[in-house]
């Protein structure tokens, strides 16, 4: 299994990226003006190329180098998140301040960078204090602070979905590292209580919850997107209406090229392609865990688990929202939805997984055997 981990992860990610570009060509044209047709597709193609190049570079770098600079990466991530609150730099879209604009770099979403930074920092810390992960201070309080600061900054940008996804990934790392289950259980209850309070006291968020429980009577209001997404799935059926023949993208389903691109796959390509999309994420999950199992050190194991969760958990949330299983959270579908920052740094996460695989126990043992002449390699 060791040799197949990276190959299967890359195949799953490649299939999703290709599917995303195809669906973007079909859906984004309807949100363009006549003079800028396919501009979304062109931009996404450029970001794809940048992401693939960066992923290739990261895959060739020893992942243990990031452990050395974990503190600096974490501080840089927090600073980027803090810039979302600075007038003149922050950029608000649809009432949410998730983006910043810088003179040279342009507009991007700091939370996508920060997610990687937090996972690297948390994995580095827990690997360094692995013998003390069951203690209250070094195994729970200090790593808890490392998690709470960026999660709170993301949450108050009104990006609740990303904050919950990152918190869940960090929870998985803490659990695997050996933090006491009782500490994690108490923190989970407190976190969910605060989340409920934040949702209940915000009319817009609470409206999403109440409309989710009764979509039929809110299909022209807060439940519009989820109601239309269900119609898209039913229109497509098993075989789909054919690429380009979907009706919901014609202004009926808002954000059909971003957060709600999954229903468009169902409408135009049918059940088999939606199941294939889910299968690709399952492959990334299974073989990502495989990379973690074969990792040569604790940092690599924790980092691999965190990176896998960063890809899989948002995909589960997005699919849950678009199929009407979860309330609307506003998360994109990794690799598939339109969005440069998310695509680039999700591909970088895949590159890091490949880097961990290339320096795994399996490869180390194979290299040792080859050097001793136990294994003969045919060129």
C-alpha positions in Angstrom: 0.0 0.0 0.0 2.9 2.3 0.7 3.8 2.9 -2.9 0.2 3.6 -3.9 -0.6 6.3 -1.4 0.8 9.3 -3.3 -0.3 8.0 -6.7 -3.9 7.5 -5.6 -4.0 10.9 -3.9 -2.7 12.6 -7.0 -5.1 10.8 -9.2 -8.1 11.7 -7.1 -7.0 15.4 -6.9 -6.3 15.5 -10.7 -9.7 14.1 -11.5 -11.4 16.7 -9.3 -9.4 19.6 -10.8 -10.2 18.5 -14.3 -13.9 18.1 -13.4 -13.9 21.5 -11.9 -12.5 23.2 -15.0 -15.0 21.4 -17.2 -18.0 22.4 -15.0 -16.6 25.9 -14.7 -16.6 26.2 -18.5 -20.2 25.2 -18.5 -21.5 27.2 -15.5 -19.4 30.4 -15.3 -20.2 31.6 -18.8 -23.7 32.5 -17.5 -22.3 34.9 -14.9 -20.1 36.7 -17.4 -20.7 39.7 -19.6 -20.5 39.2 -23.4 -17.1 41.1 -23.5 -15.5 38.8 -20.9 -16.8 35.4 -21.8 -14.9 32.5 -20.1 -12.8 34.9 -18.0 -13.6 32.8 -14.9 -12.3 29.7 -16.6 -9.1 31.5 -17.8 -8.4 32.8 -14.3 -9.1 29.4 -12.7 -6.8 27.8 -15.3 -4.0 30.2 -14.3 -4.5 29.4 -10.6 -4.5 25.7 -11.4 -1.1 26.1 -13.2 0.3 28.1 -10.2 -1.1 25.5 -7.7 0.4 22.6 -9.6 3.8 24.2 -9.8 3.8 25.1 -6.1 2.6 21.6 -5.2 5.4 20.1 -7.2 8.0 22.3 -5.5 6.6 21.5 -2.0 6.6 17.8 -2.9 10.3 18.0 -3.6 11.1 19.8 -0.3 11.6 17.8 2.8 8.5 18.4 4.9 10.6 18.5 8.1 11.9 21.8 7.0 8.5 23.3 7.7 8.8 22.1 11.3 11.9 24.2 11.7 10.0 27.4 10.8 6.6 26.4 12.3 6.6 29.3 14.7 7.3 31.9 12.0 4.7 30.3 9.7 2.1 30.5 12.5 2.8 34.2 13.3 2.7 35.1 9.6 -0.7 33.3 9.3 -2.2 35.2 12.3 -0.9 38.5 10.9 -2.6 37.8 7.6 -5.9 37.0 9.3 -5.6 40.2 11.4 -5.3 42.2 8.2 -9.0 41.2 7.4 -9.9 43.8 10.1 -7.7 46.6 8.9 -9.5 49.4 7.0 -8.1 50.0 3.5 -6.8 46.4 3.3 -9.8 44.3 4.2 -12.2 43.5 1.3 -15.9 42.8 2.0 -18.1 40.7 -0.3 -21.7 39.9 0.4 -21.3 41.2 4.0 -18.4 38.9 4.7 -14.8 40.2 5.2 -12.8 37.1 4.2 -10.5 38.8 1.8 -7.7 41.3 1.8 -6.3 43.4 -1.0 -2.5 44.1 -1.2 -0.8 46.3 -3.8 1.3 43.6 -5.5 -0.5 40.4 -4.6 -4.0 41.7 -5.3 -7.1 40.1 -3.6 -6.9 36.8 -1.8 -8.3 34.9 1.2 -5.9 34.7 4.1 -7.8 31.9 5.9 -6.7 29.4 3.1 -3.1 30.2 3.9 -3.7 30.2 7.6 -5.2 26.8 7.6 -1.9 25.3 6.5 0.0 27.4 8.9 -2.1 26.3 11.9 -1.8 22.6 11.0 2.0 22.9 10.6 2.4 24.8 13.9 0.1 22.4 15.8 1.7 19.3 14.4 5.2 20.7 15.2 4.3 21.6 18.7 2.7 18.3 19.6 5.5 16.4 18.0 8.0 18.3 20.1 6.1 17.6 23.3 4.8 14.2 22.4 5.7 12.8 25.8 3.6 15.4 27.5 0.5 15.4 25.3 -1.6 13.9 28.1 -0.8 16.7 30.5 -3.3 19.6 31.0 -1.0 22.5 30.2 1.3 21.3 27.4 -1.1 18.7 26.0 -4.3 20.8 26.0 -4.1 24.5 27.1 -1.1 25.6 25.0 -2.2 23.8 21.8 -5.7 25.0 22.5 -4.5 28.6 22.3 -2.7 27.8 19.0 -6.1 26.7 17.7 -8.4 29.2 19.2 -6.6 32.4 18.1 -6.8 31.7 14.3 -10.2 30.0 14.5 -11.7 33.0 16.3 -10.2 35.4 13.8 -11.7 33.4 10.9 -15.0 33.0 12.7 -15.4 36.8 13.3 -14.7 37.4 9.6 -18.2 35.8 9.3 -16.6 32.7 7.8 -18.2 30.2 10.1 -17.8 27.2 7.8 -14.0 27.6 7.5 -13.7 28.1 11.2 -15.6 24.9 12.0 -13.7 22.9 9.4 -10.3 24.1 10.7 -11.4 23.4 14.3 -12.4 19.9 13.4 -9.1 19.2 11.7 -7.2 20.4 14.7 -9.4 18.3 16.9 -8.3 15.2 14.9 -4.7 16.1 15.3 -5.0 16.5 19.1 -6.8 13.2 19.3 -4.2 11.4 17.3 -1.4 13.1 19.3 -2.8 11.6 22.5 -4.6 14.6 24.2 -6.9 13.2 26.8 -10.4 12.5 25.5 -12.0 14.1 28.5 -10.3 17.4 27.7 -11.4 17.2 24.1 -15.0 16.3 25.1 -15.3 19.3 27.4 -13.8 21.6 24.8 -16.1 20.2 22.1 -19.2 20.9 24.3 -18.0 24.4 25.0 -17.2 25.1 21.4 -20.6 23.8 20.2 -22.4 25.8 22.8 -20.6 29.0 21.8 -21.3 28.2 18.1 -25.0 27.8 18.9 -25.0 31.1 20.8 -23.3 32.9 17.9 -25.8 31.4 15.4 -28.9 32.1 17.6 -28.0 35.7 18.3 -27.3 36.4 14.6 -30.6 36.8 12.6 -29.1 35.9 9.3 -27.4 32.7 10.6 -30.5 31.7 12.6 -32.7 32.2 9.6 -30.5 29.7 7.7 -31.1 27.1 10.4 -34.9 27.6 10.6 -35.2 27.7 6.8 -33.1 24.5 6.6 -35.7 22.6 8.7 -38.6 23.8 6.5 -37.3 24.3 3.0 -40.7 24.0 1.4 -42.0 27.1 3.0 -38.7 29.0 2.6 -37.8 28.1 -0.9 -38.1 31.7 -2.1 -36.1 33.0 0.9 -33.2 31.7 3.0 -33.6 28.2 1.6 -33.5 29.2 -2.0 -30.1 27.8 -2.8 -30.6 24.5 -1.2 -34.1 24.1 -2.7 -32.8 24.9 -6.2 -29.9 22.5 -5.7 -32.3 19.7 -5.0 -34.2 20.5 -8.2 -30.9 20.4 -10.0 -30.2 16.9 -8.7 -33.7 15.7 -9.6 -33.5 17.2 -13.1 -30.2 15.4 -13.8 -31.3 12.0 -12.5 -29.0 9.1 -13.2 -27.6 10.0 -16.6 -27.8 13.9 -16.5 -29.1 16.3 -19.0 -25.8 16.5 -20.8 -22.8 18.9 -20.4 -24.0 22.5 -21.0 -27.7 21.6 -20.8 -28.4 22.4 -17.2 -31.2 24.9 -16.5 -30.4 25.9 -12.9 -27.2 27.8 -13.9 -29.3 30.3 -15.8 -29.7 32.6 -12.8 -32.0 30.2 -10.9 -29.4 28.7 -8.6 -27.1 31.5 -7.1 -23.4 30.8 -7.0 -23.7 27.8 -9.3 -20.0 28.1 -10.3 -18.7 28.4 -6.7 -20.3 27.0 -3.5 -23.1 25.2 -5.4 -21.2 23.6 -8.3 -21.9 20.1 -7.0 -25.6 20.2 -7.9 -24.6 21.3 -11.4 -22.5 18.2 -11.7 -25.6 16.2 -10.8 -27.9 18.1 -13.2 -25.6 18.0 -16.2 -23.6 14.8 -15.7 -25.9 12.8 -13.5 -25.7 10.5 -10.5 -22.6 8.6 -11.7 -20.4 11.7 -11.8 -21.7 12.9 -8.4 -20.8 9.5 -6.9 -17.5 9.6 -8.7 -16.8 13.0 -7.1 -17.5 11.6 -3.7 -15.3 8.6 -4.5 -12.4 10.9 -5.3 -12.6 12.5 -1.9 -12.9 9.0 -0.3 -9.7 8.0 -2.1 -7.9 11.1 -0.8 -9.2 10.4 2.7 -8.2 6.7 2.7 -4.8 7.1 1.1 -4.1 10.3 3.1 -4.5 8.2 6.3 -2.2 5.7 4.6 0.4 8.4 4.3 0.0 9.2 7.9 0.4 5.5 8.9 3.6 5.2 6.9 5.1 8.5 8.0 8.6 8.3 9.4 8.1 10.5 12.4 5.4 12.0 14.6 5.4 15.4 12.9 4.8 13.7 9.5 2.0 11.6 10.9 0.2 14.5 12.6 0.7 16.8 9.6 -0.6 14.1 7.2 -3.8 13.7 9.3 -4.3 17.4 9.5 -3.8 18.0 5.7 -6.2 15.1 4.9 -8.8 16.6 7.2 -8.3 20.1 5.6 -9.3 18.6 2.2 -11.9 16.1 3.2 -13.9 17.9 6.0 -14.8 21.0 3.8 -15.8 18.6 1.0 -18.1 16.7 3.3 -19.6 20.0 4.5 -20.1 21.3 1.0 -21.7 18.1 -0.2 -23.9 18.0 2.9 -25.1 21.5 2.3 -25.8 21.1 -1.4 -27.8 17.8 -0.8 -29.8 19.4 2.0 -28.3 17.4 4.8 -26.6 20.4 6.5 -27.5 24.1 6.9 -25.9 26.5 4.4 -22.3 27.3 5.5 -20.9 29.0 2.4 -18.0 26.6 1.9 -16.6 25.9 -1.6 -16.0 22.3 -2.9 -12.2 21.8 -2.8 -10.6 21.5 -6.3 -13.9 21.9 -8.0 -15.4 25.3 -7.1 -14.2 28.5 -8.6 -11.7 30.3 -6.3 -8.0 30.9 -6.7 -6.7 30.9 -3.1 -8.6 27.8 -2.1 -7.5 25.9 -5.2 -3.8 26.9 -4.9 -3.4 26.0 -1.2 -5.5 22.8 -1.4 -3.0 21.7 -4.1 -0.1 22.7 -1.9 -1.7 20.5 0.8 -1.5 17.6 -1.7 2.1 18.5 -2.4 2.9 18.3 1.3 1.2 14.9 1.5 3.4 13.7 -1.3 6.5 15.1 0.4 5.6 13.1 3.6 5.0 10.0 1.5 8.4 10.3 -0.3 10.1 10.3 3.1 8.0 7.6 4.7 9.1 4.5 6.5 8.4 2.4 3.4 10.7 4.5 1.2 13.4 4.7 4.0 13.3 0.9 4.3 13.4 0.5 0.5 16.3 2.9 0.2 18.3 1.0 2.9 17.7 -2.4 1.2 18.7 -1.0 -2.2 21.9 0.5 -0.7 22.8 -2.9 0.9 22.1 -4.8 -2.4 19.1 -6.7 -0.9 16.8 -5.2 -3.6 17.9 -4.9 -7.2 16.5 -2.1 -9.2 16.1 -2.5 -12.9 16.6 0.6 -15.0 
